[in-house]
């Protein structure tokens, strides 16, 4: 476990060793890289690398403009990794797609867990009016603890624990801090996906919010040859069903080697 300077800031990363083309794990925007802990024992023997995005977990908050894609490529370059398997959840999935459409030669395979995707027209869905009213009230009052709890209700249908409560609060603190303005958008992805030839699996959580679930289903249809795996989980498949995710990851890696 060590840190790497990217621009003006330090990010934390963990290279667990092992063999083969490395797997790089990219966490969602509501947790840090500890969300992968349940999955790691099931990937034993493979070289696995994970890192905390700026402002999350053990990485410093940003002090300059940056992008998750830029930090991913910066890490790969620093570790002299020309080609990797990407395993990305939510915002980590979007960063994976951003690398796939800008530098496909660096991506051996992708396993995308409830991923975001730039350029996709998310379905408009009805939101629980009580949840929406509580969110608006907490936002107005800048009650970050309440915002974290509401995020948990929305994204974590299977409930939260001490770890999730803490990281949800941290993500709300970051989103409502001046540091949030430093994150820059990724290149648009949706219009480029039909040209991808990268072995891809999309893991959809049946308990994910309706618009996010639909995005996963549409993404699996959009990428040629993509495999769709549906699991009875919420937005954090690796945390809820590590065995099911490990099976999908290893099968996807095998297709990319």
SVG drawing of the C-alpha trace seen along z (x, -y; Angstrom):
<svg xmlns="http://www.w3.org/2000/svg" viewBox="-44 -26 51 44">
<polyline fill="none" stroke="black" stroke-width="0.4" points="0.0,0.0 1.5,-3.3 0.8,-6.7 1.5,-8.3 1.7,-12.0 -0.5,-12.9 -0.1,-16.6 -0.4,-18.5 -2.2,-15.7 -1.4,-12.4 -3.6,-9.3 -3.4,-6.0 -3.2,-2.7 -2.7,0.9 -0.9,3.4 -1.7,6.8 0.7,8.6 -0.1,11.9 0.3,12.9 -1.2,12.2 -2.5,9.0 -3.5,6.9 -7.0,6.2 -7.7,2.6 -10.7,2.0 -12.4,-1.4 -14.8,-2.2 -18.1,-4.2 -18.7,-7.8 -20.4,-6.9 -17.7,-4.7 -13.9,-4.3 -11.8,-1.3 -12.6,0.7 -15.9,1.6 -13.8,4.2 -12.6,6.0 -15.2,8.9 -14.1,9.6 -10.4,9.6 -10.0,13.2 -11.9,14.6 -9.4,13.1 -6.4,14.7 -3.5,15.4 -4.3,12.6 -2.5,9.3 -5.0,6.9 -4.6,3.1 -7.1,0.7 -6.9,-3.0 -8.9,-5.7 -10.1,-8.6 -9.0,-12.0 -10.9,-13.0 -12.0,-9.4 -10.6,-7.0 -6.8,-7.4 -6.3,-9.8 -6.0,-13.5 -8.8,-15.9 -8.1,-17.6 -6.5,-21.0 -6.5,-21.3 -8.5,-20.3 -8.4,-16.6 -10.5,-13.8 -10.9,-10.2 -9.8,-9.1 -6.6,-11.2 -5.8,-9.7 -6.4,-6.2 -4.1,-6.7 -1.6,-8.4 -1.6,-5.4 -1.2,-3.0 1.7,-5.0 3.4,-5.3 3.2,-1.5 4.3,-0.9 1.1,1.0 0.3,1.0 -2.8,3.1 -5.2,4.0 -8.5,5.6 -10.9,3.0 -13.5,3.7 -15.5,0.6 -18.6,-0.2 -20.9,-3.1 -18.6,-6.2 -15.7,-3.7 -17.6,-2.0 -17.8,-5.4 -14.1,-5.9 -13.6,-2.4 -15.7,-3.3 -13.9,-6.6 -10.6,-4.7 -12.1,-2.1 -13.3,-4.8 -10.2,-6.9 -7.4,-4.2 -9.0,-0.8 -5.6,0.8 -5.0,0.4 -8.1,2.3 -8.0,6.2 -11.5,6.5 -14.2,4.7 -16.5,5.8 -18.9,3.0 -21.0,3.0 -24.1,0.8 -22.0,-1.7 -22.5,-5.3 -22.1,-6.2 -21.6,-9.7 -23.9,-10.6 -26.6,-8.1 -30.2,-9.5 -31.2,-8.2 -34.8,-7.2 -37.0,-9.7 -38.6,-7.8 -40.8,-8.7 -39.0,-9.4 -40.5,-8.7 -42.0,-12.1 -41.1,-11.7 -37.5,-10.9 -37.3,-13.8 -38.8,-16.2 -36.4,-15.1 -33.5,-15.4 -34.5,-19.0 -34.9,-19.9 -31.5,-18.4 -29.9,-20.1 -31.4,-23.5 -30.2,-23.0 -26.8,-21.6 -27.5,-18.7 -24.8,-16.4 -25.6,-13.6 -29.2,-13.6 -28.0,-13.7 -25.8,-10.7 -28.6,-8.7 -30.9,-9.5 -28.2,-8.5 -28.1,-5.2 -31.8,-4.7 -31.6,-5.4 -28.6,-3.5 -28.4,-0.7 -31.7,1.1 -30.1,3.9 -29.3,1.6 -26.2,0.0 -23.6,0.8 -21.0,-1.3 -18.6,-1.3 -21.3,-2.4 -22.7,-5.0 -19.2,-6.5 -18.4,-6.6 -21.8,-7.9 -21.3,-10.8 -17.8,-11.4 -19.1,-11.4 -21.7,-14.0 -19.1,-16.1 -16.9,-16.1 -19.9,-16.8 -20.7,-19.9 -17.2,-21.2 -15.2,-23.6 -13.1,-20.5 -16.0,-19.2 -15.5,-21.9 -12.1,-20.5 -13.4,-17.3 -13.7,-17.6 -16.1,-15.6 -15.1,-12.7 -15.3,-12.4 -18.7,-11.4 -19.0,-7.6 -22.4,-6.4 -22.0,-7.3 -18.7,-5.3 -19.8,-2.1 -21.1,-0.3 -17.5,-0.3 -15.9,1.4 -14.4,4.8 -13.3,5.2 -14.7,8.3 -17.2,6.8 -19.6,8.0 -22.3,5.7 -23.5,6.6 -27.0,5.2 -28.4,5.1 -32.1,5.9 -32.4,3.7 -30.6,0.8 -32.7,-2.4 -34.9,-2.0 -33.0,-4.4 -29.6,-3.0 -30.9,0.6 -32.2,-0.4 -28.9,-2.0 -27.1,1.2 -29.5,3.2 -29.2,0.7 -25.4,0.6 -25.2,4.4 -27.2,4.2 -25.1,1.3 -21.6,2.9 -21.1,5.6 -20.8,9.1 -21.3,7.8 -22.5,10.4 -25.3,9.3 -25.3,10.7 -28.3,9.9 -27.9,10.3 -30.5,9.7 -28.4,6.8 -28.4,3.1 -25.9,0.6 -22.9,2.3 -22.8,5.9 -19.2,6.6 -20.2,5.8 -23.5,7.8 -22.6,10.8 -18.8,11.1 -19.0,14.7 -21.3,13.8 -19.2,10.9 -16.0,12.9 -17.4,15.5 -18.3,12.8 -15.0,11.0 -12.9,14.2 -15.0,15.3 -14.6,11.9 -10.9,11.8 -10.6,15.2 -12.3,13.8 -9.7,11.0 -6.6,13.2"/>
</svg>
